[in-house]
Amino acid sequence: KPIHWEMHINPAAGFYGEEGDLMEVVGNLLDNACKWCHSQIHIQIEPIVGQQRNGLWLQVDDDGKGIAEEQKYQLLQRGIRGDVAMSGHGIGLAILQDIVDVYGGGVNMDKSVLLGGASFVVRLPAE
């Protein structure tokens, strides 16, 4: 499906960790946004200012149907899928949560104020 992407990436943003971990986090967020959006995805990346190193703040919004309140945190568990008709194994968001936990960060999902669908915010704090 055709997707309109809008990206705002602060050049001061950086990630101090394993490249594969960041690829997994970003890949899972973008994969889900692509699956569930109607036609729009918005990405914003900002630094979280630290004393020695910056952390990373990442937000991915889409214009899909969003996430039901009762499903929000179930989706972060292995094997739980938002829709069994959609392809996938139901482990992507659980892997994302595991990686974010290792870095002492957090994941928040809500309704997108910007696009009306889902909004995921990942915080990987500064050290």
BAMI-41512 format. One record per residue: residue number from 1; residue in one letter; x negated, y negated, z of N, C-alpha, C, CB in turn. Coordinates in nm, 4 decimals. Glycine has a CB too. Layout:
residues N
resi | resn | n_east | n_north | n_up | ca_east | ca_north | ca_up | c_east | c_north | c_up | cb_east | cb_north | cb_up
NUM | a | X | Y | Z | X | Y | Z | X | Y | Z | X | Y | Z
...
END
This chain:
residues 127
resi | resn | n_east | n_north | n_up | ca_east | ca_north | ca_up | c_east | c_north | c_up | cb_east | cb_north | cb_up
1 | k | -0.0845 | 0.1182 | 0.0000 | 0.0000 | 0.0000 | 0.0000 | -0.0884 | -0.1236 | 0.0000 | 0.0958 | -0.0003 | 0.1218
2 | p | -0.0456 | -0.2299 | -0.0643 | -0.1247 | -0.3532 | -0.0613 | -0.1178 | -0.4179 | 0.0776 | -0.0749 | -0.4523 | -0.1695
3 | i | -0.2328 | -0.4568 | 0.1284 | -0.2408 | -0.5180 | 0.2619 | -0.3138 | -0.6505 | 0.2509 | -0.3127 | -0.4237 | 0.3636
4 | h | -0.2553 | -0.7535 | 0.3112 | -0.3207 | -0.8842 | 0.3217 | -0.3978 | -0.8859 | 0.4540 | -0.2154 | -1.0032 | 0.3143
5 | w | -0.5277 | -0.9035 | 0.4443 | -0.6155 | -0.9067 | 0.5619 | -0.6522 | -1.0509 | 0.5931 | -0.7437 | -0.8213 | 0.5388
6 | e | -0.6458 | -1.0861 | 0.7198 | -0.6972 | -1.2151 | 0.7641 | -0.7942 | -1.1865 | 0.8781 | -0.5809 | -1.3129 | 0.8092
7 | m | -0.9164 | -1.2373 | 0.8655 | -1.0193 | -1.2097 | 0.9658 | -1.0826 | -1.3395 | 1.0147 | -1.1271 | -1.1162 | 0.9083
8 | h | -1.0978 | -1.3479 | 1.1450 | -1.1682 | -1.4582 | 1.2087 | -1.2740 | -1.3953 | 1.2981 | -1.0702 | -1.5522 | 1.2905
9 | i | -1.3986 | -1.4036 | 1.2549 | -1.5089 | -1.3411 | 1.3276 | -1.6080 | -1.4494 | 1.3683 | -1.5788 | -1.2312 | 1.2411
10 | n | -1.6200 | -1.4698 | 1.4973 | -1.7140 | -1.5671 | 1.5500 | -1.8555 | -1.5129 | 1.5284 | -1.6865 | -1.5963 | 1.7017
11 | p | -1.9421 | -1.5910 | 1.4610 | -2.0781 | -1.5416 | 1.4354 | -2.1599 | -1.5158 | 1.5613 | -2.1512 | -1.6395 | 1.3497
12 | a | -2.1172 | -1.5693 | 1.6744 | -2.1885 | -1.5455 | 1.7999 | -2.1505 | -1.4109 | 1.8622 | -2.1598 | -1.6584 | 1.8988
13 | a | -2.0502 | -1.3436 | 1.8061 | -2.0067 | -1.2144 | 1.8609 | -2.1103 | -1.1075 | 1.8299 | -1.8687 | -1.1735 | 1.8037
14 | g | -2.1337 | -1.0222 | 1.9265 | -2.2272 | -0.9114 | 1.9097 | -2.1887 | -0.7984 | 2.0032 | -2.3726 | -0.9568 | 1.9361
15 | f | -2.2424 | -0.6818 | 1.9776 | -2.2134 | -0.5660 | 2.0609 | -2.3451 | -0.5023 | 2.1018 | -2.1223 | -0.4637 | 1.9864
16 | y | -2.3632 | -0.4857 | 2.2314 | -2.4837 | -0.4232 | 2.2833 | -2.4468 | -0.2838 | 2.3332 | -2.5483 | -0.5093 | 2.3971
17 | g | -2.4586 | -0.1888 | 2.2443 | -2.4241 | -0.0510 | 2.2747 | -2.4525 | 0.0342 | 2.1526 | -2.2759 | -0.0383 | 2.3179
18 | e | -2.4023 | 0.1542 | 2.1551 | -2.4237 | 0.2467 | 2.0441 | -2.3404 | 0.2048 | 1.9236 | -2.3886 | 0.3908 | 2.0859
19 | e | -2.4036 | 0.1958 | 1.8085 | -2.3335 | 0.1574 | 1.6859 | -2.2158 | 0.2511 | 1.6589 | -2.4302 | 0.1580 | 1.5663
20 | g | -2.2352 | 0.3801 | 1.6809 | -2.1288 | 0.4775 | 1.6583 | -2.0077 | 0.4537 | 1.7470 | -2.1810 | 0.6166 | 1.6809
21 | d | -2.0302 | 0.4060 | 1.8691 | -1.9194 | 0.3751 | 1.9593 | -1.8354 | 0.2598 | 1.9040 | -1.9724 | 0.3400 | 2.0998
22 | l | -1.9025 | 0.1557 | 1.8585 | -1.8303 | 0.0419 | 1.8021 | -1.7566 | 0.0820 | 1.6748 | -1.9268 | -0.0738 | 1.7731
23 | m | -1.8199 | 0.1626 | 1.5910 | -1.7551 | 0.2092 | 1.4679 | -1.6299 | 0.2904 | 1.5003 | -1.8529 | 0.2938 | 1.3838
24 | e | -1.6352 | 0.3713 | 1.6035 | -1.5205 | 0.4521 | 1.6444 | -1.4068 | 0.3640 | 1.6944 | -1.5614 | 0.5519 | 1.7531
25 | v | -1.4382 | 0.2654 | 1.7774 | -1.3368 | 0.1740 | 1.8307 | -1.2711 | 0.0958 | 1.7175 | -1.3994 | 0.0770 | 1.9334
26 | v | -1.3519 | 0.0306 | 1.6373 | -1.2985 | -0.0515 | 1.5279 | -1.2263 | 0.0369 | 1.4251 | -1.4127 | -0.1318 | 1.4593
27 | g | -1.2841 | 0.1500 | 1.3928 | -1.2237 | 0.2401 | 1.2958 | -1.0861 | 0.2875 | 1.3387 | -1.3130 | 0.3585 | 1.2731
28 | n | -1.0709 | 0.3248 | 1.4659 | -0.9404 | 0.3696 | 1.5155 | -0.8382 | 0.2569 | 1.5147 | -0.9538 | 0.4258 | 1.6563
29 | l | -0.8794 | 0.1372 | 1.5550 | -0.7864 | 0.0239 | 1.5532 | -0.7407 | -0.0086 | 1.4112 | -0.8517 | -0.0993 | 1.6163
30 | l | -0.8347 | -0.0114 | 1.3183 | -0.7996 | -0.0458 | 1.1803 | -0.7198 | 0.0647 | 1.1124 | -0.9252 | -0.0749 | 1.1000
31 | d | -0.7532 | 0.1900 | 1.1425 | -0.6777 | 0.3014 | 1.0862 | -0.5313 | 0.2938 | 1.1285 | -0.7389 | 0.4355 | 1.1299
32 | n | -0.5083 | 0.2699 | 1.2564 | -0.3707 | 0.2579 | 1.3054 | -0.3002 | 0.1365 | 1.2463 | -0.3694 | 0.2492 | 1.4576
33 | a | -0.3689 | 0.0241 | 1.2381 | -0.3073 | -0.0958 | 1.1806 | -0.2674 | -0.0713 | 1.0352 | -0.4036 | -0.2158 | 1.1898
34 | c | -0.3535 | -0.0052 | 0.9600 | -0.3230 | 0.0243 | 0.8195 | -0.2041 | 0.1197 | 0.8070 | -0.4459 | 0.0847 | 0.7500
35 | k | -0.1967 | 0.2188 | 0.8936 | -0.0856 | 0.3147 | 0.8906 | 0.0473 | 0.2477 | 0.9202 | -0.1097 | 0.4269 | 0.9905
36 | w | 0.0488 | 0.1591 | 1.0187 | 0.1744 | 0.1085 | 1.0718 | 0.2175 | -0.0268 | 1.0185 | 0.1649 | 0.1007 | 1.2171
37 | c | 0.1287 | -0.1021 | 0.9565 | 0.1683 | -0.2344 | 0.9077 | 0.2606 | -0.2225 | 0.7870 | 0.0444 | -0.3175 | 0.8714
38 | h | 0.3355 | -0.3288 | 0.7638 | 0.4129 | -0.3374 | 0.6397 | 0.3208 | -0.3908 | 0.5294 | 0.5397 | -0.4297 | 0.6576
39 | s | 0.2528 | -0.5038 | 0.5599 | 0.1665 | -0.5622 | 0.4577 | 0.0607 | -0.6584 | 0.5107 | 0.2501 | -0.6331 | 0.3587
40 | q | 0.0544 | -0.6795 | 0.6442 | -0.0397 | -0.7787 | 0.6977 | -0.1141 | -0.7261 | 0.8205 | 0.0345 | -0.9077 | 0.7337
41 | i | -0.2420 | -0.7596 | 0.8243 | -0.3267 | -0.7288 | 0.9406 | -0.4116 | -0.8519 | 0.9701 | -0.4175 | -0.6018 | 0.9147
42 | h | -0.4208 | -0.8863 | 1.0961 | -0.5027 | -0.9984 | 1.1407 | -0.6052 | -0.9459 | 1.2404 | -0.4149 | -1.1114 | 1.2042
43 | i | -0.7310 | -0.9840 | 1.2199 | -0.8402 | -0.9409 | 1.3077 | -0.9107 | -1.0644 | 1.3614 | -0.9409 | -0.8478 | 1.2323
44 | q | -0.9355 | -1.0643 | 1.4918 | -1.0121 | -1.1728 | 1.5513 | -1.1171 | -1.1126 | 1.6425 | -0.9204 | -1.2714 | 1.6289
45 | i | -1.2400 | -1.1598 | 1.6287 | -1.3510 | -1.1115 | 1.7111 | -1.4220 | -1.2320 | 1.7708 | -1.4504 | -1.0235 | 1.6278
46 | e | -1.4391 | -1.2279 | 1.9018 | -1.5026 | -1.3376 | 1.9747 | -1.6028 | -1.2815 | 2.0751 | -1.3965 | -1.4249 | 2.0467
47 | p | -1.7029 | -1.3604 | 2.1126 | -1.7923 | -1.3161 | 2.2196 | -1.7278 | -1.3379 | 2.3556 | -1.9265 | -1.3902 | 2.2122
48 | i | -1.7640 | -1.2538 | 2.4510 | -1.7338 | -1.2770 | 2.5923 | -1.8676 | -1.3202 | 2.6516 | -1.6717 | -1.1463 | 2.6663
49 | v | -1.8774 | -1.4437 | 2.6927 | -2.0055 | -1.4998 | 2.7342 | -2.0528 | -1.4364 | 2.8648 | -1.9946 | -1.6520 | 2.7501
50 | g | -2.1761 | -1.3884 | 2.8611 | -2.2395 | -1.3297 | 2.9787 | -2.3666 | -1.4052 | 3.0112 | -2.2696 | -1.1803 | 2.9566
51 | q | -2.4264 | -1.3746 | 3.1260 | -2.5480 | -1.4441 | 3.1658 | -2.6686 | -1.3980 | 3.0849 | -2.5739 | -1.4233 | 3.3137
52 | q | -2.6810 | -1.2661 | 3.0635 | -2.7947 | -1.2155 | 2.9879 | -2.7566 | -1.1776 | 2.8454 | -2.8545 | -1.0959 | 3.0584
53 | r | -2.6389 | -1.1152 | 2.8312 | -2.5895 | -1.0743 | 2.6999 | -2.4403 | -1.0999 | 2.6923 | -2.6207 | -0.9251 | 2.6724
54 | n | -2.3937 | -1.1234 | 2.5720 | -2.2508 | -1.1422 | 2.5519 | -2.1795 | -1.0082 | 2.5406 | -2.2250 | -1.2263 | 2.4273
55 | g | -2.0540 | -1.0089 | 2.5772 | -1.9667 | -0.8957 | 2.5531 | -1.8871 | -0.9217 | 2.4264 | -1.8729 | -0.8705 | 2.6736
56 | l | -1.7886 | -0.8375 | 2.4005 | -1.7125 | -0.8467 | 2.2762 | -1.5635 | -0.8412 | 2.3056 | -1.7524 | -0.7340 | 2.1791
57 | w | -1.4892 | -0.9334 | 2.2446 | -1.3436 | -0.9377 | 2.2525 | -1.2924 | -0.9177 | 2.1111 | -1.2912 | -1.0732 | 2.3152
58 | l | -1.2069 | -0.8179 | 2.0917 | -1.1581 | -0.7799 | 1.9596 | -1.0070 | -0.7674 | 1.9638 | -1.2227 | -0.6477 | 1.9123
59 | q | -0.9388 | -0.8356 | 1.8725 | -0.7935 | -0.8264 | 1.8643 | -0.7531 | -0.7876 | 1.7231 | -0.7271 | -0.9597 | 1.9054
60 | v | -0.6641 | -0.6876 | 1.7131 | -0.6107 | -0.6440 | 1.5845 | -0.4588 | -0.6484 | 1.5932 | -0.6614 | -0.5003 | 1.5468
61 | d | -0.3963 | -0.7274 | 1.5067 | -0.2513 | -0.7418 | 1.5011 | -0.2007 | -0.6920 | 1.3664 | -0.2091 | -0.8892 | 1.5243
62 | d | -0.0779 | -0.6385 | 1.3668 | -0.0159 | -0.6005 | 1.2398 | 0.1300 | -0.6448 | 1.2384 | -0.0265 | -0.4473 | 1.2166
63 | d | 0.1917 | -0.6340 | 1.1226 | 0.3313 | -0.6752 | 1.1066 | 0.4267 | -0.5562 | 1.0982 | 0.3459 | -0.7609 | 0.9823
64 | g | 0.3875 | -0.4441 | 1.1556 | 0.4717 | -0.3243 | 1.1550 | 0.5834 | -0.3316 | 1.2575 | 0.3877 | -0.2016 | 1.1808
65 | k | 0.6353 | -0.2142 | 1.2930 | 0.7487 | -0.2099 | 1.3859 | 0.7075 | -0.2290 | 1.5315 | 0.8215 | -0.0787 | 1.3715
66 | g | 0.5793 | -0.2265 | 1.5604 | 0.5325 | -0.2456 | 1.6972 | 0.5365 | -0.1165 | 1.7770 | 0.6156 | -0.3513 | 1.7665
67 | i | 0.5134 | -0.1278 | 1.9055 | 0.5067 | -0.0127 | 1.9951 | 0.6155 | -0.0281 | 2.1013 | 0.3647 | 0.0000 | 2.0610
68 | a | 0.6958 | 0.0743 | 2.1170 | 0.7993 | 0.0716 | 2.2200 | 0.7332 | 0.0649 | 2.3572 | 0.8920 | 0.1961 | 2.2094
69 | e | 0.7935 | -0.0110 | 2.4456 | 0.7388 | -0.0313 | 2.5805 | 0.7082 | 0.1013 | 2.6501 | 0.8368 | -0.1126 | 2.6653
70 | e | 0.7974 | 0.1978 | 2.6365 | 0.7787 | 0.3265 | 2.7056 | 0.6667 | 0.4109 | 2.6444 | 0.9084 | 0.4057 | 2.7033
71 | q | 0.6205 | 0.3753 | 2.5249 | 0.5138 | 0.4511 | 2.4589 | 0.3758 | 0.3913 | 2.4809 | 0.5410 | 0.4598 | 2.3114
72 | k | 0.3702 | 0.2688 | 2.5267 | 0.2436 | 0.1952 | 2.5298 | 0.1264 | 0.2760 | 2.5831 | 0.2592 | 0.0725 | 2.6126
73 | y | 0.1347 | 0.3196 | 2.7046 | 0.0176 | 0.3819 | 2.7638 | 0.0137 | 0.5327 | 2.7435 | 0.0125 | 0.3510 | 2.9098
74 | q | 0.1234 | 0.5902 | 2.6980 | 0.1219 | 0.7314 | 2.6585 | 0.0338 | 0.7492 | 2.5360 | 0.2653 | 0.7827 | 2.6300
75 | l | 0.0326 | 0.6493 | 2.4487 | -0.0444 | 0.6593 | 2.3244 | -0.1950 | 0.6664 | 2.3478 | -0.0132 | 0.5414 | 2.2356
76 | l | -0.2386 | 0.6295 | 2.4674 | -0.3810 | 0.6360 | 2.5000 | -0.4215 | 0.7740 | 2.5501 | -0.4157 | 0.5311 | 2.6045
77 | q | -0.3270 | 0.8679 | 2.5543 | -0.3543 | 1.0039 | 2.5991 | -0.3727 | 1.0950 | 2.4785 | -0.2404 | 1.0558 | 2.6896
78 | r | -0.4597 | 1.1929 | 2.4929 | -0.4873 | 1.2864 | 2.3832 | -0.3629 | 1.3631 | 2.3414 | -0.5964 | 1.3843 | 2.4235
79 | g | -0.3445 | 1.3722 | 2.2095 | -0.2364 | 1.4511 | 2.1531 | -0.1019 | 1.3819 | 2.1458 | -0.2215 | 1.5728 | 2.2305
80 | i | -0.0922 | 1.2588 | 2.1960 | 0.0336 | 1.1846 | 2.1905 | 0.0317 | 1.0977 | 2.0658 | 0.0550 | 1.0979 | 2.3193
81 | r | 0.1357 | 1.1123 | 1.9830 | 0.1445 | 1.0363 | 1.8588 | 0.2689 | 0.9497 | 1.8600 | 0.1455 | 1.1300 | 1.7370
82 | g | 0.2596 | 0.8340 | 1.7968 | 0.3727 | 0.7427 | 1.7897 | 0.4838 | 0.7939 | 1.7003 | 0.3272 | 0.6088 | 1.7411
83 | d | 0.4482 | 0.8708 | 1.5992 | 0.5469 | 0.9226 | 1.5036 | 0.4890 | 1.0495 | 1.4424 | 0.5821 | 0.8160 | 1.3920
84 | v | 0.5542 | 1.1621 | 1.4658 | 0.5011 | 1.2891 | 1.4164 | 0.5086 | 1.2997 | 1.2642 | 0.5764 | 1.4049 | 1.4795
85 | a | 0.5856 | 1.2136 | 1.1999 | 0.5937 | 1.2160 | 1.0534 | 0.4708 | 1.1514 | 0.9898 | 0.7207 | 1.1443 | 1.0060
86 | m | 0.3978 | 1.0719 | 1.0658 | 0.2777 | 1.0033 | 1.0148 | 0.1577 | 1.0954 | 1.0328 | 0.2542 | 0.8663 | 1.0886
87 | s | 0.0650 | 1.0901 | 0.9386 | -0.0534 | 1.1749 | 0.9474 | -0.1399 | 1.1358 | 1.0675 | -0.1352 | 1.1657 | 0.8179
88 | g | -0.2117 | 1.2324 | 1.1189 | -0.3011 | 1.2078 | 1.2315 | -0.2895 | 1.3174 | 1.3351 | -0.2714 | 1.0730 | 1.2948
89 | h | -0.3810 | 1.3118 | 1.4323 | -0.3860 | 1.4148 | 1.5355 | -0.3479 | 1.3628 | 1.6733 | -0.5233 | 1.4745 | 1.5409
90 | g | -0.3301 | 1.2324 | 1.6861 | -0.2939 | 1.1773 | 1.8162 | -0.4093 | 1.1666 | 1.9129 | -0.1881 | 1.2598 | 1.8771
91 | i | -0.5323 | 1.1569 | 1.8608 | -0.6470 | 1.1450 | 1.9522 | -0.7247 | 1.0145 | 1.9341 | -0.7409 | 1.2623 | 1.9319
92 | g | -0.6954 | 0.9394 | 1.8290 | -0.7724 | 0.8186 | 1.8003 | -0.7711 | 0.7167 | 1.9119 | -0.7212 | 0.7551 | 1.6770
93 | l | -0.6535 | 0.6845 | 1.9645 | -0.6458 | 0.5854 | 2.0714 | -0.7008 | 0.6393 | 2.2023 | -0.5024 | 0.5401 | 2.0906
94 | a | -0.6918 | 0.7700 | 2.2243 | -0.7507 | 0.8299 | 2.3447 | -0.9031 | 0.8204 | 2.3392 | -0.7064 | 0.9778 | 2.3596
95 | i | -0.9595 | 0.8436 | 2.2210 | -1.1045 | 0.8290 | 2.2038 | -1.1448 | 0.6844 | 2.2258 | -1.1488 | 0.8763 | 2.0634
96 | l | -1.0677 | 0.5928 | 2.1688 | -1.0934 | 0.4500 | 2.1877 | -1.0953 | 0.4171 | 2.3369 | -0.9865 | 0.3645 | 2.1143
97 | q | -0.9938 | 0.4643 | 2.4112 | -0.9860 | 0.4381 | 2.5552 | -1.1068 | 0.4964 | 2.6281 | -0.8562 | 0.4964 | 2.6134
98 | d | -1.1483 | 0.6176 | 2.5928 | -1.2646 | 0.6800 | 2.6561 | -1.3906 | 0.5961 | 2.6349 | -1.2858 | 0.8215 | 2.6008
99 | i | -1.4112 | 0.5500 | 2.5132 | -1.5309 | 0.4700 | 2.4831 | -1.5276 | 0.3383 | 2.5587 | -1.5424 | 0.4436 | 2.3316
100 | v | -1.4135 | 0.2711 | 2.5571 | -1.4008 | 0.1428 | 2.6266 | -1.4249 | 0.1616 | 2.7765 | -1.2609 | 0.0806 | 2.6017
101 | d | -1.3757 | 0.2709 | 2.8330 | -1.3984 | 0.2997 | 2.9759 | -1.5468 | 0.3142 | 3.0073 | -1.3243 | 0.4277 | 3.0171
102 | v | -1.6206 | 0.3797 | 2.9193 | -1.7648 | 0.3993 | 2.9402 | -1.8365 | 0.2647 | 2.9514 | -1.8256 | 0.4825 | 2.8248
103 | y | -1.7911 | 0.1665 | 2.8738 | -1.8532 | 0.0344 | 2.8753 | -1.7930 | -0.0585 | 2.9814 | -1.8402 | -0.0294 | 2.7389
104 | g | -1.7007 | -0.0070 | 3.0620 | -1.6406 | -0.0881 | 3.1677 | -1.5430 | -0.1917 | 3.1148 | -1.7481 | -0.1568 | 3.2465
105 | g | -1.4860 | -0.1664 | 2.9990 | -1.3951 | -0.2620 | 2.9361 | -1.2495 | -0.2269 | 2.9571 | -1.4234 | -0.2707 | 2.7893
106 | g | -1.1651 | -0.2850 | 2.8740 | -1.0224 | -0.2622 | 2.8848 | -0.9541 | -0.2677 | 2.7495 | -0.9606 | -0.3631 | 2.9778
107 | v | -0.8392 | -0.2010 | 2.7424 | -0.7560 | -0.2012 | 2.6222 | -0.6176 | -0.2486 | 2.6630 | -0.7503 | -0.0588 | 2.5546
108 | n | -0.5623 | -0.3426 | 2.5878 | -0.4269 | -0.3878 | 2.6116 | -0.3510 | -0.3818 | 2.4796 | -0.4249 | -0.5313 | 2.6717
109 | m | -0.2289 | -0.3314 | 2.4853 | -0.1452 | -0.3308 | 2.3656 | -0.0138 | -0.3974 | 2.3988 | -0.1223 | -0.1866 | 2.3126
110 | d | 0.0355 | -0.4736 | 2.3015 | 0.1572 | -0.5498 | 2.3233 | 0.2198 | -0.5817 | 2.1890 | 0.1287 | -0.6789 | 2.4032
111 | k | 0.3268 | -0.6565 | 2.1920 | 0.3884 | -0.7046 | 2.0689 | 0.3040 | -0.8208 | 2.0178 | 0.5379 | -0.7480 | 2.0919
112 | s | 0.2794 | -0.8226 | 1.8890 | 0.2005 | -0.9296 | 1.8289 | 0.2815 | -1.0586 | 1.8207 | 0.1519 | -0.8883 | 1.6894
113 | v | 0.2343 | -1.1614 | 1.8879 | 0.2958 | -1.2932 | 1.8787 | 0.2742 | -1.3483 | 1.7376 | 0.2371 | -1.3901 | 1.9861
114 | l | 0.1633 | -1.3145 | 1.6794 | 0.1247 | -1.3669 | 1.5489 | 0.2027 | -1.3043 | 1.4330 | -0.0224 | -1.3450 | 1.5277
115 | l | 0.2149 | -1.1707 | 1.4329 | 0.2739 | -1.1014 | 1.3180 | 0.3994 | -1.0207 | 1.3507 | 0.1723 | -1.0105 | 1.2579
116 | g | 0.4313 | -1.0034 | 1.4785 | 0.5542 | -0.9358 | 1.5168 | 0.5450 | -0.7857 | 1.5368 | 0.6545 | -0.9622 | 1.4167
117 | g | 0.4361 | -0.7232 | 1.4934 | 0.4189 | -0.5789 | 1.5108 | 0.3412 | -0.5498 | 1.6376 | 0.3475 | -0.5175 | 1.3898
118 | a | 0.2410 | -0.4645 | 1.6252 | 0.1572 | -0.4289 | 1.7398 | 0.0365 | -0.5223 | 1.7481 | 0.1108 | -0.2817 | 1.7298
119 | s | -0.0104 | -0.5410 | 1.8696 | -0.1320 | -0.6170 | 1.8945 | -0.2172 | -0.5366 | 1.9919 | -0.1002 | -0.7603 | 1.9508
120 | f | -0.3403 | -0.5078 | 1.9527 | -0.4348 | -0.4390 | 2.0395 | -0.5488 | -0.5346 | 2.0709 | -0.4877 | -0.3078 | 1.9735
121 | v | -0.5804 | -0.5474 | 2.1980 | -0.6939 | -0.6277 | 2.2417 | -0.7893 | -0.5358 | 2.3176 | -0.6478 | -0.7488 | 2.3309
122 | v | -0.9144 | -0.5351 | 2.2729 | -1.0195 | -0.4562 | 2.3368 | -1.1227 | -0.5532 | 2.3919 | -1.0850 | -0.3544 | 2.2364
123 | r | -1.1571 | -0.5346 | 2.5194 | -1.2601 | -0.6153 | 2.5832 | -1.3748 | -0.5255 | 2.6244 | -1.2038 | -0.6918 | 2.7050
124 | l | -1.4910 | -0.5548 | 2.5723 | -1.6140 | -0.4841 | 2.6098 | -1.7001 | -0.5894 | 2.6794 | -1.6890 | -0.4181 | 2.4824
125 | p | -1.7028 | -0.5889 | 2.8129 | -1.7616 | -0.6990 | 2.8876 | -1.9125 | -0.7133 | 2.8723 | -1.7295 | -0.6830 | 3.0303
126 | a | -1.9569 | -0.8334 | 2.9050 | -2.0997 | -0.8625 | 2.9053 | -2.1640 | -0.7912 | 3.0228 | -2.1260 | -1.0152 | 2.9121
127 | e | -2.2941 | -0.7653 | 3.0099 | -2.3671 | -0.7037 | 3.1214 | -2.4324 | -0.8101 | 3.2049 | -2.4724 | -0.6042 | 3.0709
END
